[in-house]
Amino acid sequence: MTSRTLAACFVGIILALIILSAATILFIQAIA
């Protein structure tokens, strides 16, 4: 694994977490 591949994987994981948390917040607001 090169550092570039590792960085891309890291950014992908962070983006996925941000999208997941945003979707969860929207979902909770839709219910409440």
Summary of the structure (lengths in Angstrom):
residues: 32
radius of gyration: 14.0
end to end distance: 44.7
largest distance: 45.4
contacts: 57
relative contact order: 0.11
helix: 91%
strand: 0%
